[in-house]
Structure formats: C-alpha cells, structure tokens
Amino acid sequence: MKRTLALTGVLLAGFVLPAAAQTSTFYIVQDTGTKHCRIVDQRPVAKDVTVIGGDGVVYHTRTEAETALKTTKVCVSD
C-alpha cells in the first residue's frame, strides 16, 4: 500500500513539475508612440504596444529577455 502511494506521488510530481516550470514567459514590447521598449511577463493585448521580434518570440527567463533587449536596435534608450 505504501509503495503504491509513493509511486503515485512520484508519477504525479513528474507530470506537474515540468508543466509548472514552463509557465514563465517574457516578451519585449515597444510603445508605438515613444518607441521605448520594456519587458513584460504577459502577452500584450493593447493596441499601443508592439511585440518586438514578432508573435513567435518568447523568452523563458527574464535574463534572456534583458540580453535580447540590449541588442535590439529599434528600441530607444533612456
């Protein structure tokens, strides 16, 4: 009985943990009026911002997004 319960817990953790690890996504967005860019953690739906790099570009860590932002030429620096 204990073995079955332990095995069930291990299998459940094996399916839940990888799914939870992939939930963080970051986008680089540009304000169309000011041309300033910022990093956001949710897909933007506002009309006054544009996702830099197109719809398919998603960064899985904030560090990846910050590195990409430094090399983006269309963004105005402060």
mmCIF file as gemmi writes it, N, C-alpha and C atoms, coordinates in Angstrom:
data_model
loop_
_atom_site.group_PDB
_atom_site.id
_atom_site.type_symbol
_atom_site.label_atom_id
_atom_site.label_alt_id
_atom_site.label_comp_id
_atom_site.label_asym_id
_atom_site.label_entity_id
_atom_site.label_seq_id
_atom_site.pdbx_PDB_ins_code
_atom_site.Cartn_x
_atom_site.Cartn_y
_atom_site.Cartn_z
_atom_site.occupancy
_atom_site.B_iso_or_equiv
_atom_site.pdbx_formal_charge
_atom_site.auth_seq_id
_atom_site.auth_asym_id
_atom_site.pdbx_PDB_model_num
ATOM 1 N N . MET Axp A 1 ? 0.815 -1.189 0 1 0 ? 1 A 1
ATOM 2 C CA . MET Axp A 1 ? 0 0 0 1 0 ? 1 A 1
ATOM 3 C C . MET Axp A 1 ? 0.866 1.263 0 1 0 ? 1 A 1
ATOM 4 N N . LYS Axp A 2 ? 1.898 1.294 0.855 1 0 ? 2 A 1
ATOM 5 C CA . LYS Axp A 2 ? 2.766 2.461 0.913 1 0 ? 2 A 1
ATOM 6 C C . LYS Axp A 2 ? 3.554 2.626 -0.381 1 0 ? 2 A 1
ATOM 7 N N . ARG Axp A 3 ? 3.936 1.498 -0.965 1 0 ? 3 A 1
ATOM 8 C CA . ARG Axp A 3 ? 4.679 1.544 -2.211 1 0 ? 3 A 1
ATOM 9 C C . ARG Axp A 3 ? 3.816 2.155 -3.317 1 0 ? 3 A 1
ATOM 10 N N . THR Axp A 4 ? 2.57 1.777 -3.388 1 0 ? 4 A 1
ATOM 11 C CA . THR Axp A 4 ? 1.654 2.305 -4.399 1 0 ? 4 A 1
ATOM 12 C C . THR Axp A 4 ? 1.44 3.799 -4.208 1 0 ? 4 A 1
ATOM 13 N N . LEU Axp A 5 ? 1.281 4.215 -2.981 1 0 ? 5 A 1
ATOM 14 C CA . LEU Axp A 5 ? 1.092 5.628 -2.689 1 0 ? 5 A 1
ATOM 15 C C . LEU Axp A 5 ? 2.341 6.431 -3.043 1 0 ? 5 A 1
ATOM 16 N N . ALA Axp A 6 ? 3.497 5.921 -2.735 1 0 ? 6 A 1
ATOM 17 C CA . ALA Axp A 6 ? 4.746 6.605 -3.052 1 0 ? 6 A 1
ATOM 18 C C . ALA Axp A 6 ? 4.943 6.686 -4.567 1 0 ? 6 A 1
ATOM 19 N N . LEU Axp A 7 ? 4.66 5.595 -5.263 1 0 ? 7 A 1
ATOM 20 C CA . LEU Axp A 7 ? 4.796 5.589 -6.719 1 0 ? 7 A 1
ATOM 21 C C . LEU Axp A 7 ? 3.83 6.572 -7.367 1 0 ? 7 A 1
ATOM 22 N N . THR Axp A 8 ? 2.627 6.658 -6.851 1 0 ? 8 A 1
ATOM 23 C CA . THR Axp A 8 ? 1.644 7.611 -7.367 1 0 ? 8 A 1
ATOM 24 C C . THR Axp A 8 ? 2.132 9.039 -7.163 1 0 ? 8 A 1
ATOM 25 N N . GLY Axp A 9 ? 2.709 9.338 -6.027 1 0 ? 9 A 1
ATOM 26 C CA . GLY Axp A 9 ? 3.246 10.668 -5.756 1 0 ? 9 A 1
ATOM 27 C C . GLY Axp A 9 ? 4.387 11.036 -6.682 1 0 ? 9 A 1
ATOM 28 N N . VAL Axp A 10 ? 5.264 10.085 -6.937 1 0 ? 10 A 1
ATOM 29 C CA . VAL Axp A 10 ? 6.399 10.331 -7.835 1 0 ? 10 A 1
ATOM 30 C C . VAL Axp A 10 ? 5.9 10.581 -9.257 1 0 ? 10 A 1
ATOM 31 N N . LEU Axp A 11 ? 4.967 9.801 -9.719 1 0 ? 11 A 1
ATOM 32 C CA . LEU Axp A 11 ? 4.422 9.99 -11.067 1 0 ? 11 A 1
ATOM 33 C C . LEU Axp A 11 ? 3.7 11.325 -11.199 1 0 ? 11 A 1
ATOM 34 N N . LEU Axp A 12 ? 2.937 11.682 -10.19 1 0 ? 12 A 1
ATOM 35 C CA . LEU Axp A 12 ? 2.229 12.95 -10.215 1 0 ? 12 A 1
ATOM 36 C C . LEU Axp A 12 ? 3.211 14.12 -10.254 1 0 ? 12 A 1
ATOM 37 N N . ALA Axp A 13 ? 4.247 14.068 -9.445 1 0 ? 13 A 1
ATOM 38 C CA . ALA Axp A 13 ? 5.265 15.121 -9.442 1 0 ? 13 A 1
ATOM 39 C C . ALA Axp A 13 ? 5.987 15.179 -10.786 1 0 ? 13 A 1
ATOM 40 N N . GLY Axp A 14 ? 6.182 14.047 -11.413 1 0 ? 14 A 1
ATOM 41 C CA . GLY Axp A 14 ? 6.846 14.004 -12.713 1 0 ? 14 A 1
ATOM 42 C C . GLY Axp A 14 ? 6.059 14.696 -13.81 1 0 ? 14 A 1
ATOM 43 N N . PHE Axp A 15 ? 4.753 14.721 -13.678 1 0 ? 15 A 1
ATOM 44 C CA . PHE Axp A 15 ? 3.931 15.393 -14.68 1 0 ? 15 A 1
ATOM 45 C C . PHE Axp A 15 ? 3.659 16.853 -14.335 1 0 ? 15 A 1
ATOM 46 N N . VAL Axp A 16 ? 3.521 17.174 -13.078 1 0 ? 16 A 1
ATOM 47 C CA . VAL Axp A 16 ? 3.145 18.521 -12.667 1 0 ? 16 A 1
ATOM 48 C C . VAL Axp A 16 ? 4.335 19.477 -12.683 1 0 ? 16 A 1
ATOM 49 N N . LEU Axp A 17 ? 5.479 19.076 -12.199 1 0 ? 17 A 1
ATOM 50 C CA . LEU Axp A 17 ? 6.621 19.975 -12.094 1 0 ? 17 A 1
ATOM 51 C C . LEU Axp A 17 ? 7.123 20.499 -13.441 1 0 ? 17 A 1
ATOM 52 N N . PRO Axp A 18 ? 7.272 19.674 -14.474 1 0 ? 18 A 1
ATOM 53 C CA . PRO Axp A 18 ? 7.696 20.241 -15.752 1 0 ? 18 A 1
ATOM 54 C C . PRO Axp A 18 ? 6.687 21.223 -16.33 1 0 ? 18 A 1
ATOM 55 N N . ALA Axp A 19 ? 5.423 20.979 -16.137 1 0 ? 19 A 1
ATOM 56 C CA . ALA Axp A 19 ? 4.406 21.903 -16.642 1 0 ? 19 A 1
ATOM 57 C C . ALA Axp A 19 ? 4.462 23.231 -15.898 1 0 ? 19 A 1
ATOM 58 N N . ALA Axp A 20 ? 4.711 23.206 -14.62 1 0 ? 20 A 1
ATOM 59 C CA . ALA Axp A 20 ? 4.801 24.429 -13.833 1 0 ? 20 A 1
ATOM 60 C C . ALA Axp A 20 ? 6.064 25.214 -14.169 1 0 ? 20 A 1
ATOM 61 N N . ALA Axp A 21 ? 7.113 24.548 -14.541 1 0 ? 21 A 1
ATOM 62 C CA . ALA Axp A 21 ? 8.377 25.219 -14.848 1 0 ? 21 A 1
ATOM 63 C C . ALA Axp A 21 ? 8.301 26.005 -16.15 1 0 ? 21 A 1
ATOM 64 N N . GLN Axp A 22 ? 7.395 25.666 -17.034 1 0 ? 22 A 1
ATOM 65 C CA . GLN Axp A 22 ? 7.31 26.318 -18.332 1 0 ? 22 A 1
ATOM 66 C C . GLN Axp A 22 ? 6.294 27.45 -18.357 1 0 ? 22 A 1
ATOM 67 N N . THR Axp A 23 ? 5.789 27.87 -17.219 1 0 ? 23 A 1
ATOM 68 C CA . THR Axp A 23 ? 4.762 28.892 -17.208 1 0 ? 23 A 1
ATOM 69 C C . THR Axp A 23 ? 5.309 30.302 -17.31 1 0 ? 23 A 1
ATOM 70 N N . SER Axp A 24 ? 6.574 30.535 -17.03 1 0 ? 24 A 1
ATOM 71 C CA . SER Axp A 24 ? 7.099 31.89 -17.095 1 0 ? 24 A 1
ATOM 72 C C . SER Axp A 24 ? 7.566 32.202 -18.516 1 0 ? 24 A 1
ATOM 73 N N . THR Axp A 25 ? 6.953 33.225 -19.071 1 0 ? 25 A 1
ATOM 74 C CA . THR Axp A 25 ? 7.317 33.701 -20.401 1 0 ? 25 A 1
ATOM 75 C C . THR Axp A 25 ? 7.459 35.211 -20.344 1 0 ? 25 A 1
ATOM 76 N N . PHE Axp A 26 ? 8.373 35.732 -21.144 1 0 ? 26 A 1
ATOM 77 C CA . PHE Axp A 26 ? 8.621 37.159 -21.174 1 0 ? 26 A 1
ATOM 78 C C . PHE Axp A 26 ? 8.622 37.631 -22.617 1 0 ? 26 A 1
ATOM 79 N N . TYR Axp A 27 ? 8.179 38.858 -22.809 1 0 ? 27 A 1
ATOM 80 C CA . TYR Axp A 27 ? 8.11 39.469 -24.124 1 0 ? 27 A 1
ATOM 81 C C . TYR Axp A 27 ? 8.775 40.832 -24.068 1 0 ? 27 A 1
ATOM 82 N N . ILE Axp A 28 ? 9.367 41.251 -25.18 1 0 ? 28 A 1
ATOM 83 C CA . ILE Axp A 28 ? 9.868 42.614 -25.314 1 0 ? 28 A 1
ATOM 84 C C . ILE Axp A 28 ? 8.821 43.36 -26.12 1 0 ? 28 A 1
ATOM 85 N N . VAL Axp A 29 ? 8.295 44.435 -25.544 1 0 ? 29 A 1
ATOM 86 C CA . VAL Axp A 29 ? 7.276 45.221 -26.228 1 0 ? 29 A 1
ATOM 87 C C . VAL Axp A 29 ? 7.758 46.652 -26.386 1 0 ? 29 A 1
ATOM 88 N N . GLN Axp A 30 ? 7.298 47.297 -27.448 1 0 ? 30 A 1
ATOM 89 C CA . GLN Axp A 30 ? 7.672 48.677 -27.738 1 0 ? 30 A 1
ATOM 90 C C . GLN Axp A 30 ? 6.412 49.535 -27.762 1 0 ? 30 A 1
ATOM 91 N N . ASP Axp A 31 ? 6.451 50.639 -27.033 1 0 ? 31 A 1
ATOM 92 C CA . ASP Axp A 31 ? 5.376 51.615 -27.084 1 0 ? 31 A 1
ATOM 93 C C . ASP Axp A 31 ? 5.443 52.285 -28.449 1 0 ? 31 A 1
ATOM 94 N N . THR Axp A 32 ? 4.352 52.252 -29.2 1 0 ? 32 A 1
ATOM 95 C CA . THR Axp A 32 ? 4.381 52.776 -30.568 1 0 ? 32 A 1
ATOM 96 C C . THR Axp A 32 ? 4.511 54.287 -30.614 1 0 ? 32 A 1
ATOM 97 N N . GLY Axp A 33 ? 4.145 54.982 -29.555 1 0 ? 33 A 1
ATOM 98 C CA . GLY Axp A 33 ? 4.25 56.435 -29.537 1 0 ? 33 A 1
ATOM 99 C C . GLY Axp A 33 ? 5.634 56.924 -29.176 1 0 ? 33 A 1
ATOM 100 N N . THR Axp A 34 ? 6.221 56.368 -28.125 1 0 ? 34 A 1
ATOM 101 C CA . THR Axp A 34 ? 7.511 56.852 -27.636 1 0 ? 34 A 1
ATOM 102 C C . THR Axp A 34 ? 8.695 56.045 -28.158 1 0 ? 34 A 1
ATOM 103 N N . LYS Axp A 35 ? 8.44 54.863 -28.7 1 0 ? 35 A 1
ATOM 104 C CA . LYS Axp A 35 ? 9.478 53.953 -29.211 1 0 ? 35 A 1
ATOM 105 C C . LYS Axp A 35 ? 10.353 53.378 -28.095 1 0 ? 35 A 1
ATOM 106 N N . HIS Axp A 36 ? 9.934 53.505 -26.837 1 0 ? 36 A 1
ATOM 107 C CA . HIS Axp A 36 ? 10.651 52.901 -25.714 1 0 ? 36 A 1
ATOM 108 C C . HIS Axp A 36 ? 10.203 51.452 -25.562 1 0 ? 36 A 1
ATOM 109 N N . CYS Axp A 37 ? 11.129 50.592 -25.185 1 0 ? 37 A 1
ATOM 110 C CA . CYS Axp A 37 ? 10.831 49.175 -25.023 1 0 ? 37 A 1
ATOM 111 C C . CYS Axp A 37 ? 10.892 48.786 -23.557 1 0 ? 37 A 1
ATOM 112 N N . ARG Axp A 38 ? 10.158 47.737 -23.229 1 0 ? 38 A 1
ATOM 113 C CA . ARG Axp A 38 ? 10.187 47.191 -21.875 1 0 ? 38 A 1
ATOM 114 C C . ARG Axp A 38 ? 9.908 45.699 -21.945 1 0 ? 38 A 1
ATOM 115 N N . ILE Axp A 39 ? 10.201 45.02 -20.858 1 0 ? 39 A 1
ATOM 116 C CA . ILE Axp A 39 ? 9.984 43.576 -20.767 1 0 ? 39 A 1
ATOM 117 C C . ILE Axp A 39 ? 8.724 43.351 -19.939 1 0 ? 39 A 1
ATOM 118 N N . VAL Axp A 40 ? 7.825 42.527 -20.464 1 0 ? 40 A 1
ATOM 119 C CA . VAL Axp A 40 ? 6.589 42.202 -19.752 1 0 ? 40 A 1
ATOM 120 C C . VAL Axp A 40 ? 6.483 40.692 -19.616 1 0 ? 40 A 1
ATOM 121 N N . ASP Axp A 41 ? 5.714 40.254 -18.622 1 0 ? 41 A 1
ATOM 122 C CA . ASP Axp A 41 ? 5.595 38.807 -18.393 1 0 ? 41 A 1
ATOM 123 C C . ASP Axp A 41 ? 4.26 38.24 -18.865 1 0 ? 41 A 1
ATOM 124 N N . GLN Axp A 42 ? 3.442 39.062 -19.525 1 0 ? 42 A 1
ATOM 125 C CA . GLN Axp A 42 ? 2.195 38.582 -20.113 1 0 ? 42 A 1
ATOM 126 C C . GLN Axp A 42 ? 2.097 39.08 -21.541 1 0 ? 42 A 1
ATOM 127 N N . ARG Axp A 43 ? 1.489 38.275 -22.379 1 0 ? 43 A 1
ATOM 128 C CA . ARG Axp A 43 ? 1.33 38.66 -23.776 1 0 ? 43 A 1
ATOM 129 C C . ARG Axp A 43 ? 0.475 39.926 -23.86 1 0 ? 43 A 1
ATOM 130 N N . PRO Axp A 44 ? 1.001 40.979 -24.49 1 0 ? 44 A 1
ATOM 131 C CA . PRO Axp A 44 ? 0.254 42.238 -24.536 1 0 ? 44 A 1
ATOM 132 C C . PRO Axp A 44 ? -0.945 42.151 -25.485 1 0 ? 44 A 1
ATOM 133 N N . VAL Axp A 45 ? -2.008 42.822 -25.1 1 0 ? 45 A 1
ATOM 134 C CA . VAL Axp A 45 ? -3.199 42.873 -25.93 1 0 ? 45 A 1
ATOM 135 C C . VAL Axp A 45 ? -3.544 44.309 -26.317 1 0 ? 45 A 1
ATOM 136 N N . ALA Axp A 46 ? -2.847 45.282 -25.764 1 0 ? 46 A 1
ATOM 137 C CA . ALA Axp A 46 ? -3.112 46.69 -26.049 1 0 ? 46 A 1
ATOM 138 C C . ALA Axp A 46 ? -2.666 47.036 -27.465 1 0 ? 46 A 1
ATOM 139 N N . LYS Axp A 47 ? -3.35 47.986 -28.05 1 0 ? 47 A 1
ATOM 140 C CA . LYS Axp A 47 ? -3.046 48.412 -29.423 1 0 ? 47 A 1
ATOM 141 C C . LYS Axp A 47 ? -1.856 49.366 -29.49 1 0 ? 47 A 1
ATOM 142 N N . ASP Axp A 48 ? -1.477 49.965 -28.359 1 0 ? 48 A 1
ATOM 143 C CA . ASP Axp A 48 ? -0.399 50.949 -28.374 1 0 ? 48 A 1
ATOM 144 C C . ASP Axp A 48 ? 0.981 50.353 -28.15 1 0 ? 48 A 1
ATOM 145 N N . VAL Axp A 49 ? 1.105 49.026 -28.118 1 0 ? 49 A 1
ATOM 146 C CA . VAL Axp A 49 ? 2.4 48.364 -27.992 1 0 ? 49 A 1
ATOM 147 C C . VAL Axp A 49 ? 2.543 47.307 -29.077 1 0 ? 49 A 1
ATOM 148 N N . THR Axp A 50 ? 3.786 47.051 -29.448 1 0 ? 50 A 1
ATOM 149 C CA . THR Axp A 50 ? 4.108 46.059 -30.46 1 0 ? 50 A 1
ATOM 150 C C . THR Axp A 50 ? 5.111 45.075 -29.869 1 0 ? 50 A 1
ATOM 151 N N . VAL Axp A 51 ? 4.9 43.789 -30.101 1 0 ? 51 A 1
ATOM 152 C CA . VAL Axp A 51 ? 5.864 42.781 -29.658 1 0 ? 51 A 1
ATOM 153 C C . VAL Axp A 51 ? 7.063 42.837 -30.592 1 0 ? 51 A 1
ATOM 154 N N . ILE Axp A 52 ? 8.24 43.015 -30.025 1 0 ? 52 A 1
ATOM 155 C CA . ILE Axp A 52 ? 9.47 43.09 -30.818 1 0 ? 52 A 1
ATOM 156 C C . ILE Axp A 52 ? 9.905 41.668 -31.171 1 0 ? 52 A 1
ATOM 157 N N . GLY Axp A 53 ? 10.195 41.457 -32.43 1 0 ? 53 A 1
ATOM 158 C CA . GLY Axp A 53 ? 10.63 40.148 -32.89 1 0 ? 53 A 1
ATOM 159 C C . GLY Axp A 53 ? 9.5 39.32 -33.473 1 0 ? 53 A 1
ATOM 160 N N . GLY Axp A 54 ? 8.285 39.82 -33.441 1 0 ? 54 A 1
ATOM 161 C CA . GLY Axp A 54 ? 7.159 39.083 -33.998 1 0 ? 54 A 1
ATOM 162 C C . GLY Axp A 54 ? 6.4 38.3 -32.946 1 0 ? 54 A 1
ATOM 163 N N . ASP Axp A 55 ? 5.338 37.669 -33.368 1 0 ? 55 A 1
ATOM 164 C CA . ASP Axp A 55 ? 4.466 36.955 -32.447 1 0 ? 55 A 1
ATOM 165 C C . ASP Axp A 55 ? 5.094 35.695 -31.876 1 0 ? 55 A 1
ATOM 166 N N . GLY Axp A 56 ? 6.039 35.088 -32.576 1 0 ? 56 A 1
ATOM 167 C CA . GLY Axp A 56 ? 6.597 33.829 -32.12 1 0 ? 56 A 1
ATOM 168 C C . GLY Axp A 56 ? 7.746 33.938 -31.141 1 0 ? 56 A 1
ATOM 169 N N . VAL Axp A 57 ? 8.21 35.159 -30.84 1 0 ? 57 A 1
ATOM 170 C CA . VAL Axp A 57 ? 9.374 35.324 -29.988 1 0 ? 57 A 1
ATOM 171 C C . VAL Axp A 57 ? 8.943 35.379 -28.527 1 0 ? 57 A 1
ATOM 172 N N . VAL Axp A 58 ? 9.343 34.366 -27.78 1 0 ? 58 A 1
ATOM 173 C CA . VAL Axp A 58 ? 9.041 34.264 -26.351 1 0 ? 58 A 1
ATOM 174 C C . VAL Axp A 58 ? 10.34 33.925 -25.638 1 0 ? 58 A 1
ATOM 175 N N . TYR Axp A 59 ? 10.612 34.635 -24.551 1 0 ? 59 A 1
ATOM 176 C CA . TYR Axp A 59 ? 11.798 34.365 -23.746 1 0 ? 59 A 1
ATOM 177 C C . TYR Axp A 59 ? 11.361 33.642 -22.484 1 0 ? 59 A 1
ATOM 178 N N . HIS Axp A 60 ? 12.091 32.617 -22.106 1 0 ? 60 A 1
ATOM 179 C CA . HIS Axp A 60 ? 11.698 31.787 -20.974 1 0 ? 60 A 1
ATOM 180 C C . HIS Axp A 60 ? 12.26 32.274 -19.647 1 0 ? 60 A 1
ATOM 181 N N . THR Axp A 61 ? 13.251 33.157 -19.688 1 0 ? 61 A 1
ATOM 182 C CA . THR Axp A 61 ? 13.765 33.763 -18.464 1 0 ? 61 A 1
ATOM 183 C C . THR Axp A 61 ? 13.884 35.27 -18.679 1 0 ? 61 A 1
ATOM 184 N N . ARG Axp A 62 ? 13.836 35.997 -17.591 1 0 ? 62 A 1
ATOM 185 C CA . ARG Axp A 62 ? 13.971 37.453 -17.694 1 0 ? 62 A 1
ATOM 186 C C . ARG Axp A 62 ? 15.38 37.819 -18.178 1 0 ? 62 A 1
ATOM 187 N N . THR Axp A 63 ? 16.369 37.029 -17.814 1 0 ? 63 A 1
ATOM 188 C CA . THR Axp A 63 ? 17.747 37.278 -18.247 1 0 ? 63 A 1
ATOM 189 C C . THR Axp A 63 ? 17.866 37.18 -19.762 1 0 ? 63 A 1
ATOM 190 N N . GLU Axp A 64 ? 17.208 36.188 -20.369 1 0 ? 64 A 1
ATOM 191 C CA . GLU Axp A 64 ? 17.206 36.074 -21.83 1 0 ? 64 A 1
ATOM 192 C C . GLU Axp A 64 ? 16.59 37.313 -22.472 1 0 ? 64 A 1
ATOM 193 N N . ALA Axp A 65 ? 15.494 37.776 -21.913 1 0 ? 65 A 1
ATOM 194 C CA . ALA Axp A 65 ? 14.82 38.95 -22.456 1 0 ? 65 A 1
ATOM 195 C C . ALA Axp A 65 ? 15.677 40.198 -22.306 1 0 ? 65 A 1
ATOM 196 N N . GLU Axp A 66 ? 16.35 40.355 -21.172 1 0 ? 66 A 1
ATOM 197 C CA . GLU Axp A 66 ? 17.216 41.511 -20.959 1 0 ? 66 A 1
ATOM 198 C C . GLU Axp A 66 ? 18.388 41.511 -21.927 1 0 ? 66 A 1
ATOM 199 N N . THR Axp A 67 ? 18.96 40.348 -22.183 1 0 ? 67 A 1
ATOM 200 C CA . THR Axp A 67 ? 20.063 40.239 -23.136 1 0 ? 67 A 1
ATOM 201 C C . THR Axp A 67 ? 19.596 40.599 -24.54 1 0 ? 67 A 1
ATOM 202 N N . ALA Axp A 68 ? 18.422 40.108 -24.92 1 0 ? 68 A 1
ATOM 203 C CA . ALA Axp A 68 ? 17.88 40.425 -26.247 1 0 ? 68 A 1
ATOM 204 C C . ALA Axp A 68 ? 17.532 41.9 -26.362 1 0 ? 68 A 1
ATOM 205 N N . LEU Axp A 69 ? 17.045 42.502 -25.286 1 0 ? 69 A 1
ATOM 206 C CA . LEU Axp A 69 ? 16.696 43.92 -25.306 1 0 ? 69 A 1
ATOM 207 C C . LEU Axp A 69 ? 17.923 44.784 -25.562 1 0 ? 69 A 1
ATOM 208 N N . LYS Axp A 70 ? 19.065 44.38 -25.009 1 0 ? 70 A 1
ATOM 209 C CA . LYS Axp A 70 ? 20.307 45.145 -25.198 1 0 ? 70 A 1
ATOM 210 C C . LYS Axp A 70 ? 20.753 45.153 -26.664 1 0 ? 70 A 1
ATOM 211 N N . THR Axp A 71 ? 20.417 44.113 -27.41 1 0 ? 71 A 1
ATOM 212 C CA . THR Axp A 71 ? 20.851 44.013 -28.799 1 0 ? 71 A 1
ATOM 213 C C . THR Axp A 71 ? 19.778 44.467 -29.785 1 0 ? 71 A 1
ATOM 214 N N . THR Axp A 72 ? 18.619 44.878 -29.294 1 0 ? 72 A 1
ATOM 215 C CA . THR Axp A 72 ? 17.538 45.32 -30.166 1 0 ? 72 A 1
ATOM 216 C C . THR Axp A 72 ? 17.801 46.75 -30.619 1 0 ? 72 A 1
ATOM 217 N N . LYS Axp A 73 ? 17.83 46.971 -31.92 1 0 ? 73 A 1
ATOM 218 C CA . LYS Axp A 73 ? 18.181 48.258 -32.457 1 0 ? 73 A 1
ATOM 219 C C . LYS Axp A 73 ? 16.984 49.205 -32.612 1 0 ? 73 A 1
ATOM 220 N N . VAL Axp A 74 ? 15.76 48.696 -32.605 1 0 ? 74 A 1
ATOM 221 C CA . VAL Axp A 74 ? 14.594 49.554 -32.822 1 0 ? 74 A 1
ATOM 222 C C . VAL Axp A 74 ? 14.137 50.252 -31.551 1 0 ? 74 A 1
ATOM 223 N N . CYS Axp A 75 ? 14.694 49.905 -30.413 1 0 ? 75 A 1
ATOM 224 C CA . CYS Axp A 75 ? 14.289 50.499 -29.147 1 0 ? 75 A 1
ATOM 225 C C . CYS Axp A 75 ? 15.107 51.746 -28.848 1 0 ? 75 A 1
ATOM 226 N N . VAL Axp A 76 ? 14.435 52.769 -28.322 1 0 ? 76 A 1
ATOM 227 C CA . VAL Axp A 76 ? 15.106 53.999 -27.927 1 0 ? 76 A 1
ATOM 228 C C . VAL Axp A 76 ? 15.591 53.832 -26.504 1 0 ? 76 A 1
ATOM 229 N N . SER Axp A 77 ? 16.859 54.157 -26.268 1 0 ? 77 A 1
ATOM 230 C CA . SER Axp A 77 ? 17.385 54.051 -24.894 1 0 ? 77 A 1
ATOM 231 C C . SER Axp A 77 ? 17.1 55.323 -24.135 1 0 ? 77 A 1
ATOM 232 N N . ASP Axp A 78 ? 16.959 55.186 -22.836 1 0 ? 78 A 1
ATOM 233 C CA . ASP Axp A 78 ? 16.649 56.344 -21.976 1 0 ? 78 A 1
ATOM 234 C C . ASP Axp A 78 ? 17.854 57.198 -21.753 1 0 ? 78 A 1
